[in-house]
Amino acid sequence: MNIGNLIVKDGVLLAPLAGVSNRPFRVLSIKAGAAFTYTEMISSEGIIRNQDRTKEMMGFKPDEQPIGIQLFGSDPKVMEQAAAITVKEFNPDLIDINFGCPVKKVVSKNGGSAILRDLALTEDIIKGTVAGAGDTPVTIKIRTGWDEANPVFEKVGEIAQRAGAKAVSLHARSRAKGFSGNADWNSIKKLKQAVDITVIGNGDIKTPQDVIRMKEETGCDGVMIGRAAMGNPFIFQQINHYLKTGDLLENPSMREKIEMARLHAQLMKEQFGEERGAKMMRRYLGWYIKGFRGASELRPILFGANTIQDIDSVFEDYLNNKLDILAHEKNNIDKKIN
Ligand SMILES: Cc1cc2nc3c(=O)[nH]c(=O)nc-3n(C[C@H](O)[C@H](O)[C@H](O)COP(=O)(O)O)c2cc1C
């Protein structure tokens, strides 16, 4: 797949995920075979004000590449400046504009999906970003529209193409739908028919077979996954294997999941330190241990760990059956049997 002059290898892209797709998660995803990663969405205002937390979220290393930095904002001039700073200081493979975020904090400042209500502003924001980005390709990520009654994705696709964007990613739901119902893949097909630039389909991919199905049903050039990768970098390997051979890999065992969680925790420590890393690791741990024996008892023990080292020890004890929870669980099972 091409995005402007950038060539992206076969496979699927890891979606931008605020609060999730930070460096450790991106490293693991690329290692598992993701074709591309994005940063979390970054405030254009934060960039031009040179805010430390904003800049911290923009940094990356070659082992997370190819990578796009995703910006949001509602002022074309600010977006232009922010894009120029992004290229000069970070030089990502592309800059993506977030036109899809439904979160109140972003929408109330007219960012994210709110812009889908003002197509003239949408065009100015893309033009500004393209001007600031210079030779770096600019892409956009959208939902189908503000609400079901007003689908604008085809119009926005045409606007993006005219304004110099090189690809459009479509999460095939309106802003109003949030994450409810099914994504409407037919809108991805319609977008593909409406524009010549690259179209990346997104929404509800859960299995390797879904990737093929989305490509066949919509004709999209690329596929992006979000929630299916959360606590599950294995999905990239499974998808690549299926695309290459047509065979399905077995799901990872509990030991493999724990190995991945421990590696993830080490990367969190390197990036954010023992204590901040441990706090930030909690949500991922919840995903990794889903379905484990005694998961509901294991979860609070892991969440109570204040350092990455403690998390590691909890897993070690769990693997060696040293945690009380397993005894509790055994009692419960014994009670049920008797
Ligand atoms: C926790 C979370 C954070 C997200 N953050 C962003 C974001 O920063 N930028 C963005 O464009 N989309 C964001 N999204 C939307 C995803 O990129 C993606 O479009 C959506 O999850 C649908 O894909 P999926 O069905 O594969 O999860 C987020 C979604 C989730 C669940």
The ligand as a MOL file (V3000), in Angstrom:
LIG
                    3D

  0  0  0     0  0            999 V3000
M  V30 BEGIN CTAB
M  V30 COUNTS 31 33 0 0 0
M  V30 BEGIN ATOM
M  V30 1 C -9.1400 3.4720 24.1400 0
M  V30 2 C -9.3090 4.0700 22.7660 0
M  V30 3 C -8.6050 5.2160 22.4350 0
M  V30 4 C -8.7310 5.7810 21.1560 0
M  V30 5 N -7.9980 6.8750 20.8380 0
M  V30 6 C -8.0220 7.3620 19.5590 0
M  V30 7 C -7.1580 8.4350 19.1730 0
M  V30 8 O -6.3540 8.9490 19.9480 0
M  V30 9 N -7.2410 8.8630 17.8880 0
M  V30 10 C -8.1060 8.3000 16.9660 0
M  V30 11 O -8.1360 8.7250 15.8210 0
M  V30 12 N -8.9170 7.2960 17.3210 0
M  V30 13 C -8.8780 6.8020 18.5740 0
M  V30 14 N -9.6500 5.7200 18.9120 0
M  V30 15 C -10.4420 5.0450 17.8650 0
M  V30 16 C -9.6100 3.9070 17.2380 0
M  V30 17 O -8.4800 4.4180 16.6010 0
M  V30 18 C -10.4520 3.1080 16.2220 0
M  V30 19 O -10.8740 3.9740 15.2090 0
M  V30 20 C -11.6590 2.4610 16.8750 0
M  V30 21 O -11.3040 1.8110 18.0790 0
M  V30 22 C -12.3460 1.4610 15.9330 0
M  V30 23 O -11.4830 0.4150 15.5890 0
M  V30 24 P -11.5890 -1.0510 16.3020 0
M  V30 25 O -12.9720 -1.5400 16.0920 0
M  V30 26 O -10.5520 -1.8710 15.5940 0
M  V30 27 O -11.2870 -0.8420 17.7420 0
M  V30 28 C -9.5860 5.1860 20.1910 0
M  V30 29 C -10.3080 4.0330 20.5480 0
M  V30 30 C -10.1780 3.4600 21.8070 0
M  V30 31 C -10.9440 2.2130 22.1410 0
M  V30 END ATOM
M  V30 BEGIN BOND
M  V30 1 1 1 2
M  V30 2 1 2 3
M  V30 3 2 2 30
M  V30 4 2 3 4
M  V30 5 1 4 5
M  V30 6 1 4 28
M  V30 7 2 5 6
M  V30 8 1 6 7
M  V30 9 1 6 13
M  V30 10 2 7 8
M  V30 11 1 7 9
M  V30 12 1 9 10
M  V30 13 2 10 11
M  V30 14 1 10 12
M  V30 15 2 12 13
M  V30 16 1 13 14
M  V30 17 1 14 15
M  V30 18 1 14 28
M  V30 19 1 15 16
M  V30 20 1 16 17
M  V30 21 1 16 18
M  V30 22 1 18 19
M  V30 23 1 18 20
M  V30 24 1 20 21
M  V30 25 1 20 22
M  V30 26 1 22 23
M  V30 27 1 23 24
M  V30 28 2 24 25
M  V30 29 1 24 26
M  V30 30 1 24 27
M  V30 31 2 28 29
M  V30 32 1 29 30
M  V30 33 1 30 31
M  V30 END BOND
M  V30 END CTAB
M  END
